[in-house]
């Protein structure tokens, strides 16, 4: 006879999650380490009660079949921010651990949709548990329920379907069993992962069921390392051996696979230059003889010069975003071929590549062995070294402009790059900062550079920094770099950081506008329209009056952080030392120049310009766009 225990659906959920583990390379660890959320009428008496009961029973040392597993609970201030925290945590833990997020129905649930899209776009595993309307449909419509006259089985949670790697709605308690088993499968899949959404109707959360005890046994989910198929490896080796000017593009797959050592060994043995994407920066240390920096729209001159003439591009763990390919213009050789190493066949097949579907670490080991005795010629090796050396001079100039009265943001980055240690973590996303950072940042380790640029989501940095802090422990500094635009998206998560007793350094660059979009607007003929924080001018009816009189430093202090205002780069350096020595979350506020200057651009990005316009600036931008598109092509 099957042994069972009677629990509510929510209680069973908590107990199950507390007993799931991941394993890779013989290391086992808790898969879901905690739950973030905000309670409302959809989950306060369901998941909320289950978390409380688990905590009380754990504190009382209860034993027996009725014991619930415990999940630590973190109270967030915004549901989107909660997902970003979970994403930052999972990325910092190499996608081997994650967190769950619980919300009420309605706006609490839909606030998570942006976070879900970010996690799935970046292929980061997070578990989302939005509450839903009543499965029984007796109290219908309930508060915050969206009604569709054409059907009764749709709720706002259906918005999660296109932005989740797995979606399910548990309309009966027993459906939780296959739903959670599939959820764990996706959370631990090195290729097919992202946001996992399990919608929980509020009445089902509180409904009791006799659960088989086997459902709650300790279960280990093994994270696979697919090895190269011999014939595919031979094909890849043949193409690489035929190359005269090969170039590696290292993506996030190298980092998540823990393959940095193998990438350095491969580069040293073959002499092939290694460029990187945002997700792959630091996979090879910046001062390695083969390292040439970021490639693509915001890449270095060294990497982009080599990319234009590369005859074989070896993509390792990259999904080839349009910034990496400079909108299909970066790789300019007429007969360029691609060898793609990726754990996901979807990415390995891009650009008509010779495919090597495998784990990055295993593939690099196999390629290094198979290419033993072969390398690029010394002239090409030296060319890459010389190009990178010339680019490092540009980096030094950007880092030390000594600009007055307001410094360029690149000067702040230079100070941080020199002040932060190799294990400290820089967190950033969106705007002009990621572009400058990919160009300029000298990453010594893959852990140091945590920039989200797949979804390029403003507001990610502050909540993600909390996730990183939870992942790395107390020792390394976690530094979130935000502009005034992204700061205004989710500043309330500073209160979450403070309430958790966590320590994060937040660098707030205040330039009273959108630097990235302003520059883009100007370059595409739209004259920086609507990109500055200005009061509406009564005489013109436009947003071109005085600066909006807000004080972001004072706002940061109101959330409970210490705030240090920095009037110069020298004062910024002094205050960073104070922040690093403190055990409290500190915001370093510094005004920077909205107009830059930014690093010199060496590649293109395709942003359509209106074909017809009465504005001369737009007409000129369209003519330039037509000219730039002439070298754009499919890679086949």
C-alpha positions as CSV (number, residue, x, y, z in Angstrom):
1,X,0.0,0.0,0.0
2,X,1.3,3.4,-1.0
3,X,2.2,5.5,2.0
4,X,0.8,9.0,1.8
5,X,0.7,12.3,3.7
6,X,-2.2,14.7,3.7
7,X,-1.1,18.3,2.7
8,X,-2.5,21.2,0.8
9,X,-1.2,21.8,-2.7
10,X,0.9,24.7,-1.4
11,X,2.3,22.7,1.5
12,X,3.2,19.9,-0.9
13,X,4.9,22.4,-3.3
14,X,7.1,23.8,-0.5
15,X,8.0,20.3,0.8
16,X,8.9,19.1,-2.7
17,X,11.1,22.1,-3.6
18,X,13.0,21.8,-0.4
19,X,14.1,18.3,-1.4
20,X,15.4,18.9,-4.9
21,X,19.1,19.0,-5.7
22,X,21.3,19.6,-8.7
23,X,24.5,17.7,-9.5
24,X,27.3,18.4,-11.9
25,X,30.9,17.0,-11.8
26,X,30.0,15.2,-8.5
27,X,28.9,18.3,-6.7
28,X,25.4,18.2,-5.3
29,X,23.6,21.3,-4.0
30,X,20.1,22.5,-3.2
31,X,18.4,23.4,-6.5
32,X,15.8,26.0,-5.2
33,X,17.4,27.8,-2.3
34,X,14.6,30.1,-1.3
35,X,11.5,32.0,-2.3
36,X,11.0,35.6,-3.0
37,X,7.7,37.3,-3.3
38,X,4.9,39.6,-2.2
39,X,1.7,38.2,-0.6
40,X,-1.8,39.2,-1.8
41,X,-5.2,37.6,-1.7
42,X,-4.1,35.0,-4.2
43,X,-1.3,33.5,-2.2
44,X,-1.2,34.8,1.3
45,X,-3.4,31.9,2.6
46,X,-1.9,29.3,0.2
47,X,1.8,29.5,-0.4
48,X,2.2,32.0,2.4
49,X,0.7,29.7,4.9
50,X,2.8,26.8,3.7
51,X,6.0,28.8,4.0
52,X,5.1,29.8,7.6
53,X,4.1,26.3,8.6
54,X,7.4,24.9,7.2
55,X,9.3,27.5,9.1
56,X,7.5,26.9,12.4
57,X,7.9,23.1,12.1
58,X,11.6,23.5,11.4
59,X,12.1,25.7,14.4
60,X,10.2,23.3,16.6
61,X,12.3,20.4,15.3
62,X,9.2,18.4,14.3
63,X,9.8,14.9,12.9
64,X,7.8,12.4,11.0
65,X,6.0,12.1,7.6
66,X,4.1,15.4,8.1
67,X,7.3,17.6,8.3
68,X,7.4,20.2,5.5
69,X,10.6,21.2,3.9
70,X,11.6,24.8,4.6
71,X,12.3,27.5,2.1
72,X,13.7,30.8,3.3
73,X,11.4,33.6,2.3
74,X,12.6,37.1,1.1
75,X,10.1,39.9,1.0
76,X,10.6,41.9,-2.2
77,X,9.1,45.3,-3.0
78,X,8.3,44.7,-6.7
79,X,7.5,41.4,-8.4
80,X,9.6,42.2,-11.4
81,X,12.5,43.0,-9.1
82,X,12.0,39.7,-7.3
83,X,12.5,37.8,-10.6
84,X,15.6,39.9,-11.4
85,X,17.0,38.9,-8.0
86,X,16.3,35.2,-8.7
87,X,17.9,35.6,-12.1
88,X,21.0,37.4,-10.8
89,X,21.4,34.6,-8.2
90,X,21.0,31.8,-10.7
91,X,23.5,33.4,-13.1
92,X,26.1,33.9,-10.4
93,X,25.6,30.3,-9.3
94,X,26.4,29.1,-12.8
95,X,22.7,28.1,-13.4
96,X,23.1,25.2,-11.0
97,X,20.9,26.8,-8.3
98,X,18.0,29.2,-8.5
99,X,15.2,30.7,-6.5
100,X,11.4,30.7,-6.7
101,X,9.1,33.7,-6.8
102,X,5.5,33.7,-5.5
103,X,2.9,36.4,-6.3
104,X,-0.8,37.1,-6.0
105,X,-3.1,37.1,-9.0
106,X,-3.6,40.0,-11.4
107,X,-1.1,42.8,-11.3
108,X,1.2,40.9,-8.9
109,X,1.5,38.1,-11.5
110,X,1.8,40.3,-14.6
111,X,4.5,42.4,-13.0
112,X,6.7,39.2,-13.4
113,X,6.3,39.0,-17.2
114,X,9.2,41.3,-18.0
115,X,11.4,39.4,-15.6
116,X,10.3,36.1,-17.1
117,X,11.2,37.3,-20.6
118,X,14.6,38.5,-19.4
119,X,15.4,35.1,-17.8
120,X,14.3,33.1,-20.8
121,X,16.1,35.4,-23.3
122,X,19.3,35.0,-21.2
123,X,18.6,31.2,-20.7
124,X,18.7,31.5,-16.9
125,X,16.6,29.2,-14.9
126,X,14.0,30.8,-12.5
127,X,10.9,29.3,-11.0
128,X,7.8,31.6,-11.1
129,X,4.7,30.8,-9.1
130,X,1.9,33.3,-10.0
131,X,-1.4,32.8,-8.3
132,X,-4.5,32.4,-10.5
133,X,-8.3,32.8,-10.4
134,X,-10.4,30.1,-8.8
135,X,-10.3,26.7,-10.6
136,X,-13.8,26.0,-9.3
137,X,-15.1,29.2,-11.0
138,X,-17.7,29.6,-8.2
139,X,-16.7,33.1,-7.0
140,X,-16.5,34.3,-10.6
141,X,-15.2,36.9,-11.5
142,X,-12.9,37.3,-8.5
143,X,-11.0,40.5,-7.7
144,X,-8.3,41.2,-10.3
145,X,-9.6,38.5,-12.7
146,X,-9.4,39.4,-16.4
147,X,-12.6,38.2,-18.2
148,X,-12.6,37.1,-21.8
149,X,-16.1,36.9,-23.3
150,X,-14.9,34.3,-25.8
151,X,-13.6,31.8,-23.3
152,X,-13.5,31.1,-19.5
153,X,-10.2,29.3,-19.4
154,X,-7.9,32.3,-20.0
155,X,-6.3,34.3,-17.3
156,X,-3.6,37.0,-17.3
157,X,-1.1,34.2,-16.5
158,X,-1.4,33.1,-20.1
159,X,0.8,36.0,-20.9
160,X,3.6,33.9,-19.5
161,X,3.4,31.3,-22.2
162,X,5.6,33.0,-24.8
163,X,8.2,34.2,-22.3
164,X,8.5,30.9,-20.4
165,X,10.5,27.8,-21.3
166,X,7.9,25.8,-19.5
167,X,4.3,26.8,-18.6
168,X,1.6,24.9,-16.7
169,X,-1.5,25.7,-14.8
170,X,-2.3,23.3,-11.9
171,X,-6.1,23.1,-11.8
172,X,-6.3,20.0,-9.5
173,X,-3.9,19.1,-6.7
174,X,-2.7,15.9,-8.3
175,X,-1.6,17.8,-11.4
176,X,1.2,19.2,-9.2
177,X,3.2,16.0,-9.5
178,X,3.9,15.9,-13.3
179,X,4.0,19.7,-13.4
180,X,6.8,20.0,-10.8
181,X,8.7,17.1,-12.3
182,X,8.8,18.8,-15.7
183,X,9.6,22.1,-14.0
184,X,12.7,20.6,-12.4
185,X,13.7,19.0,-15.8
186,X,13.8,22.4,-17.5
187,X,15.4,24.2,-14.6
188,X,18.4,21.8,-14.8
189,X,18.6,21.5,-18.6
190,X,21.9,23.1,-19.7
191,X,20.3,24.0,-23.1
192,X,16.5,24.1,-22.8
193,X,16.2,26.4,-19.8
194,X,14.8,29.8,-18.8
195,X,11.7,30.9,-16.9
196,X,9.6,28.1,-15.6
197,X,6.0,29.2,-14.8
198,X,3.6,27.1,-12.7
199,X,0.3,29.0,-12.3
200,X,-1.5,28.1,-9.1
201,X,-5.3,28.9,-8.8
202,X,-5.9,30.2,-5.3
203,X,-8.4,27.7,-4.3
204,X,-6.2,24.8,-5.4
205,X,-3.4,26.1,-3.3
206,X,-5.5,25.5,-0.2
207,X,-7.0,22.2,-1.3
208,X,-5.8,19.1,0.6
209,X,-4.7,15.8,-1.1
210,X,-3.2,12.6,0.0
211,X,0.3,12.8,-1.5
212,X,2.6,9.8,-2.0
213,X,5.6,10.1,0.2
214,X,7.8,9.1,-2.7
215,X,7.0,12.5,-4.2
216,X,8.9,14.2,-1.4
217,X,12.0,12.0,-1.3
218,X,15.4,13.6,-1.9
219,X,15.8,13.8,-5.6
220,X,19.0,14.7,-7.5
221,X,18.8,16.2,-11.0
222,X,22.0,15.6,-12.9
223,X,23.1,18.5,-15.2
224,X,24.5,16.9,-18.3
225,X,27.7,17.6,-20.1
226,X,27.1,16.4,-23.7
227,X,30.3,15.2,-25.3
228,X,31.2,15.9,-29.0
229,X,30.0,13.3,-31.4
230,X,33.2,11.9,-33.1
231,X,32.1,12.6,-36.7
232,X,31.0,16.1,-35.8
233,X,34.3,16.8,-34.1
234,X,36.2,15.6,-37.1
235,X,34.2,17.9,-39.4
236,X,34.9,20.9,-37.1
237,X,38.6,20.1,-36.9
238,X,38.8,19.9,-40.6
239,X,37.3,23.4,-41.1
240,X,39.6,24.9,-38.4
241,X,42.7,23.3,-39.8
242,X,41.9,24.9,-43.2
243,X,41.7,28.4,-41.7
244,X,44.4,31.0,-42.1
245,X,42.7,33.8,-40.0
246,X,40.3,32.0,-37.6
247,X,38.7,34.0,-34.7
248,X,36.9,32.6,-31.6
249,X,33.7,34.3,-30.3
250,X,33.4,33.2,-26.7
251,X,29.8,33.5,-25.3
252,X,28.0,32.8,-22.1
253,X,28.1,29.0,-22.7
254,X,31.9,29.1,-21.9
255,X,31.2,30.7,-18.5
256,X,28.2,28.5,-17.6
257,X,30.2,25.4,-18.5
258,X,33.1,26.5,-16.3
259,X,35.3,26.2,-19.3
260,X,37.6,29.2,-18.8
261,X,40.7,27.1,-18.1
262,X,40.0,25.0,-21.2
263,X,39.5,28.1,-23.4
264,X,42.8,29.6,-22.3
265,X,44.5,26.3,-23.0
266,X,42.9,26.1,-26.4
267,X,43.9,29.6,-27.3
268,X,47.5,29.1,-26.0
269,X,47.9,25.9,-28.0
270,X,46.4,27.2,-31.3
271,X,47.2,30.9,-31.2
272,X,43.6,31.6,-32.4
273,X,42.5,35.1,-31.2
274,X,39.6,35.1,-28.8
275,X,36.9,37.8,-28.8
276,X,33.9,37.8,-26.5
277,X,30.3,38.7,-26.1
278,X,28.7,40.4,-23.0
279,X,27.8,37.0,-21.5
280,X,31.3,35.6,-22.3
281,X,33.5,38.5,-21.1
282,X,36.1,37.3,-18.7
283,X,35.9,33.7,-20.0
284,X,39.4,34.4,-21.1
285,X,41.4,36.9,-19.0
286,X,41.8,40.3,-20.8
287,X,45.7,40.1,-20.6
288,X,46.0,36.7,-22.2
289,X,48.1,36.9,-25.4
290,X,45.2,35.7,-27.5
291,X,42.5,38.0,-26.0
292,X,41.3,40.8,-28.2
293,X,38.2,42.0,-26.4
294,X,34.5,42.4,-27.3
295,X,33.3,41.9,-30.8
296,X,30.4,43.5,-32.7
297,X,28.5,46.7,-32.5
298,X,30.1,47.7,-29.2
299,X,33.3,45.8,-29.6
300,X,36.9,46.8,-29.6
301,X,38.8,47.9,-32.7
302,X,41.1,44.9,-32.3
303,X,38.3,42.3,-32.4
304,X,36.3,44.0,-35.1
305,X,39.4,44.4,-37.3
306,X,40.1,40.7,-37.1
307,X,36.4,39.8,-37.5
308,X,36.2,41.7,-40.8
309,X,38.9,39.4,-42.3
310,X,38.3,36.2,-40.4
311,X,37.9,33.2,-42.8
312,X,36.6,30.9,-40.0
313,X,34.6,32.1,-37.0
314,X,34.5,29.6,-34.1
315,X,31.5,30.5,-31.9
316,X,31.6,28.8,-28.5
317,X,28.5,29.1,-26.4
318,X,27.1,32.2,-28.2
319,X,23.7,32.8,-29.6
320,X,25.0,35.4,-32.0
321,X,22.8,38.4,-31.1
322,X,22.7,41.3,-33.5
323,X,25.2,43.2,-31.4
324,X,27.6,40.3,-31.7
325,X,27.3,40.2,-35.5
326,X,26.9,44.0,-35.8
327,X,23.6,43.2,-37.5
328,X,25.3,40.8,-39.9
329,X,28.1,43.1,-40.9
330,X,30.9,42.2,-38.5
331,X,32.2,39.2,-40.3
332,X,33.1,40.6,-43.7
333,X,35.1,38.0,-45.6
334,X,33.3,36.8,-48.7
335,X,33.9,33.1,-48.0
336,X,33.7,33.2,-44.2
337,X,32.7,29.9,-42.6
338,X,31.4,29.2,-39.1
339,X,32.1,26.4,-36.6
340,X,29.6,26.6,-33.8
341,X,30.1,24.8,-30.5
342,X,26.9,24.9,-28.5
343,X,24.9,22.7,-26.1
344,X,21.8,23.8,-28.0
345,X,21.4,22.7,-31.6
346,X,19.2,25.8,-32.3
347,X,22.3,28.0,-31.7
348,X,24.8,25.6,-33.2
349,X,23.0,25.7,-36.5
350,X,23.1,29.4,-37.0
351,X,24.9,31.0,-40.0
352,X,25.0,27.7,-41.9
353,X,27.7,26.5,-39.5
354,X,29.6,23.2,-39.1
355,X,27.8,22.1,-35.9
356,X,29.4,20.7,-32.8
357,X,26.5,20.2,-30.3
358,X,28.3,19.6,-27.0
359,X,29.2,21.1,-23.6
360,X,31.7,23.9,-24.1
361,X,34.2,22.4,-21.6
362,X,34.1,19.0,-23.2
363,X,34.2,20.4,-26.7
364,X,37.2,22.6,-26.0
365,X,39.1,19.7,-24.5
366,X,38.4,17.5,-27.5
367,X,39.3,20.3,-30.0
368,X,42.5,21.0,-28.2
369,X,43.5,17.4,-28.4
370,X,42.4,16.9,-32.0
371,X,44.3,20.1,-33.1
372,X,47.6,19.1,-31.4
373,X,50.5,20.3,-33.4
374,X,48.5,22.8,-35.4
375,X,48.4,26.5,-34.8
376,X,48.0,29.8,-36.7
377,X,51.2,31.2,-38.1
378,X,53.3,33.6,-36.0
379,X,52.5,36.6,-38.2
380,X,48.8,36.3,-37.4
381,X,49.5,35.7,-33.7
382,X,51.6,38.9,-33.6
383,X,48.9,40.8,-35.6
384,X,46.4,40.0,-32.9
385,X,48.8,41.0,-30.1
386,X,49.6,44.3,-31.8
387,X,46.0,45.2,-32.5
388,X,45.1,44.6,-28.9
389,X,48.0,46.6,-27.6
390,X,46.8,49.5,-29.7
391,X,43.3,49.2,-28.4
392,X,44.6,49.1,-24.8
393,X,46.0,52.6,-25.4
394,X,42.5,53.7,-26.4
395,X,41.1,52.1,-23.2
396,X,43.6,54.0,-21.1
397,X,42.6,57.3,-22.8
398,X,38.9,56.6,-22.1
399,X,39.6,55.7,-18.5
400,X,41.7,58.8,-17.8
401,X,40.2,61.7,-19.7
402,X,40.4,64.2,-16.7
403,X,37.3,65.8,-18.1
404,X,35.7,68.9,-16.5
405,X,33.4,70.2,-15.3
406,X,31.5,66.8,-15.5
407,X,33.4,63.6,-16.0
408,X,32.6,61.1,-18.8
409,X,31.1,57.9,-17.5
410,X,34.1,56.0,-18.9
411,X,36.2,57.7,-16.3
412,X,34.0,56.2,-13.6
413,X,34.4,52.8,-15.2
414,X,38.2,53.3,-15.3
415,X,38.2,54.0,-11.6
416,X,36.1,51.0,-10.8
417,X,38.2,48.7,-13.0
418,X,41.3,49.7,-11.1
419,X,39.6,49.6,-7.7
420,X,37.7,46.3,-7.9
421,X,39.4,43.0,-7.3
422,X,39.3,40.1,-9.7
423,X,36.6,38.3,-7.7
424,X,34.5,41.4,-7.1
425,X,31.3,41.5,-9.3
426,X,30.2,44.3,-11.5
427,X,26.4,44.3,-12.3
428,X,25.0,46.3,-15.1
429,X,22.3,46.3,-17.9
430,X,20.8,48.5,-20.6
431,X,21.7,51.9,-21.9
432,X,25.0,53.2,-23.0
433,X,26.9,51.6,-20.1
434,X,27.0,48.0,-21.4
435,X,28.4,49.2,-24.7
436,X,31.2,51.2,-23.0
437,X,31.9,48.3,-20.7
438,X,32.1,45.7,-23.5
439,X,34.6,48.0,-25.2
440,X,36.7,48.9,-22.2
441,X,36.3,46.6,-19.2
442,X,39.3,44.5,-18.4
443,X,37.9,41.4,-16.9
444,X,40.3,39.0,-15.2
445,X,37.7,36.4,-14.3
446,X,34.3,35.3,-15.7
447,X,32.7,36.0,-12.3
448,X,33.7,39.7,-12.4
449,X,31.6,40.8,-15.3
450,X,27.8,40.4,-14.8
451,X,26.2,42.5,-17.5
452,X,22.7,41.6,-18.8
453,X,22.4,42.6,-22.4
454,X,20.3,39.9,-24.0
455,X,17.1,41.5,-22.9
456,X,18.8,44.8,-22.1
457,X,16.3,45.5,-19.3
458,X,16.4,48.8,-17.4
459,X,15.9,48.2,-13.7
460,X,17.8,44.9,-13.6
461,X,20.9,46.0,-11.8
462,X,19.8,46.8,-8.2
463,X,17.6,43.6,-7.6
464,X,20.1,41.4,-9.5
465,X,22.9,42.7,-7.3
466,X,21.0,41.3,-4.3
467,X,20.8,38.0,-6.0
468,X,24.5,38.0,-6.7
469,X,25.2,38.9,-3.1
470,X,23.1,36.0,-1.9
471,X,25.0,33.7,-4.4
472,X,28.6,34.8,-3.6
473,X,28.4,35.2,0.1
474,X,30.0,38.0,2.2
475,X,33.6,38.3,0.7
476,X,33.6,39.8,-2.8
477,X,32.3,43.3,-3.4
478,X,29.1,43.4,-5.4
479,X,28.9,46.7,-7.4
480,X,25.7,47.6,-9.2
481,X,26.3,50.4,-11.7
482,X,23.2,52.3,-12.7
483,X,22.2,55.4,-14.6
484,X,19.5,57.7,-13.5
485,X,17.1,56.2,-16.0
486,X,17.4,52.6,-14.9
487,X,17.6,53.7,-11.3
488,X,14.1,55.1,-11.5
489,X,12.7,51.8,-12.7
490,X,13.2,49.7,-9.5
491,X,14.9,51.8,-6.7
492,X,12.6,50.2,-4.1
493,X,14.6,47.0,-4.1
494,X,17.3,48.9,-2.2
495,X,14.8,48.5,0.8
496,X,14.9,44.7,0.1
497,X,18.7,44.7,0.2
498,X,18.7,46.7,3.4
499,X,16.1,44.6,5.1
500,X,18.1,41.4,4.3
501,X,21.2,42.9,5.9
502,X,23.0,42.5,2.6
503,X,25.8,44.7,1.5
504,X,25.9,46.1,-2.1
505,X,27.7,49.1,-3.5
506,X,25.5,51.0,-5.9
507,X,27.2,53.5,-8.3
508,X,24.6,55.9,-9.5
509,X,25.6,58.0,-12.5
510,X,23.3,61.0,-12.9
511,X,23.3,62.7,-16.3
512,X,19.7,63.9,-16.4
513,X,18.7,61.9,-19.4
514,X,19.1,58.8,-21.6
515,X,22.7,58.8,-22.9
516,X,22.4,55.7,-25.1
517,X,19.0,56.5,-26.7
518,X,19.9,60.1,-27.0
519,X,23.0,59.4,-29.0
520,X,21.1,56.8,-31.1
521,X,18.3,59.3,-31.7
522,X,20.8,61.9,-32.8
523,X,22.7,59.5,-35.1
524,X,19.4,58.4,-36.7
525,X,18.1,61.9,-37.4
526,X,15.7,62.3,-34.5
527,X,17.7,65.0,-32.7
528,X,17.7,63.5,-29.2
529,X,13.9,64.1,-29.0
530,X,12.3,63.0,-25.7
531,X,15.6,61.7,-24.2
532,X,16.3,64.3,-21.5
533,X,14.7,64.8,-18.1
534,X,13.2,68.3,-18.5
535,X,10.2,70.2,-17.3
536,X,7.4,70.9,-19.8
537,X,7.9,74.4,-21.2
538,X,4.7,76.4,-21.0
539,X,5.7,78.6,-24.0
540,X,6.5,75.7,-26.3
541,X,4.4,72.9,-24.9
542,X,7.5,70.6,-25.1
543,X,9.7,68.8,-22.6
544,X,12.5,71.3,-23.1
545,X,12.4,73.4,-20.0
546,X,14.6,73.3,-16.9
547,X,15.9,70.1,-15.5
548,X,13.4,68.2,-13.4
549,X,14.2,69.1,-9.8
550,X,14.5,65.6,-8.4
551,X,17.3,64.4,-6.0
552,X,18.1,60.8,-6.7
553,X,20.8,60.7,-3.9
554,X,18.1,61.8,-1.4
555,X,15.8,59.2,-2.8
556,X,18.4,56.4,-2.3
557,X,18.9,57.5,1.3
558,X,15.1,57.3,1.9
559,X,15.2,53.5,1.1
560,X,17.7,53.0,3.9
561,X,21.1,53.1,2.2
562,X,24.1,55.2,3.1
563,X,24.7,57.8,0.4
564,X,28.0,59.5,-0.5
565,X,28.0,62.3,-3.1
566,X,31.0,62.5,-5.3
567,X,32.0,65.8,-6.9
568,X,34.9,64.5,-8.9
569,X,36.6,61.3,-9.9
570,X,39.2,61.8,-7.2
571,X,36.4,62.0,-4.6
572,X,34.7,59.0,-6.2
573,X,37.8,57.0,-5.6
574,X,38.0,58.0,-2.0
575,X,34.3,57.3,-1.4
576,X,34.5,53.9,-3.1
577,X,37.2,53.0,-0.5
578,X,34.8,54.1,2.3
579,X,32.0,52.1,0.7
580,X,34.1,49.0,0.4
581,X,35.2,49.2,4.0
582,X,31.6,49.6,5.2
583,X,29.3,46.7,6.0
584,X,26.3,48.6,4.9
585,X,24.8,49.1,1.4
586,X,26.2,52.4,0.1
587,X,25.2,54.5,-2.9
588,X,27.9,56.5,-4.6
589,X,26.2,59.4,-6.5
590,X,28.1,61.2,-9.2
591,X,27.0,63.5,-12.0
592,X,28.4,62.7,-15.4
593,X,28.3,64.3,-18.9
594,X,25.2,63.2,-20.9
595,X,27.2,63.8,-24.1
596,X,30.0,61.5,-23.3
597,X,32.4,61.1,-25.0
598,X,32.0,57.4,-25.4
599,X,34.6,55.0,-26.9
600,X,35.2,55.2,-30.6
601,X,32.7,53.0,-32.5
602,X,34.2,50.4,-34.9
603,X,31.0,48.5,-36.1
604,X,27.4,49.2,-37.0
605,X,24.0,48.4,-35.5
606,X,20.9,48.2,-37.7
607,X,18.2,50.6,-36.4
608,X,15.7,51.5,-39.2
609,X,15.4,55.1,-40.2
610,X,12.2,56.5,-41.9
611,X,12.4,56.3,-45.7
612,X,10.6,59.7,-46.0
613,X,10.8,62.7,-43.8
614,X,10.5,66.5,-43.9
615,X,13.4,66.7,-41.5
616,X,16.8,67.2,-43.1
617,X,18.5,65.3,-40.2
618,X,16.3,62.3,-40.8
619,X,16.9,62.5,-44.6
620,X,20.7,62.5,-44.0
621,X,20.4,59.6,-41.5
622,X,18.4,57.5,-44.0
623,X,21.0,58.0,-46.7
624,X,23.7,56.8,-44.3
625,X,21.6,53.8,-43.3
626,X,21.1,52.8,-46.9
627,X,24.9,53.0,-47.4
628,X,25.6,51.0,-44.3
629,X,23.2,48.2,-45.3
630,X,25.1,47.4,-48.4
631,X,27.5,45.1,-46.6
632,X,24.7,43.4,-44.6
633,X,24.0,39.8,-45.6
634,X,23.0,36.4,-44.5
635,X,25.9,34.1,-43.4
636,X,25.3,30.9,-45.5
